[in-house]
Amino acid sequence: MAVLKILELVGTSKQSWSDAAREAVNEAAKTVRGIETVEVVQSKAVVQNNKLSEYQVLVKIGFRVEGASGTVSRKKA
């Protein structure tokens, strides 16, 4: 059984929401190993002069906890 940890990030892009999500995953991948899932939780945009100027997405990135067996072991004192 796998154990995943969830990391919340905000990705931004001048192009699109999908590029913003891709940017968040790419940045996370620089320091996090074993990324398995990404969920877009929220999409927003910044408007300047009546035009979309920046796309933003809040994502939850799931990655495998290394060495986790899915069970909790407790040592007796």
Beta strands, then each sheet from edge to edge (+ up, - down):
strand 1: 4-13
strand 2: 35-48
strand 3: 51-64
sheet 1: 1+ 3- 2+
end
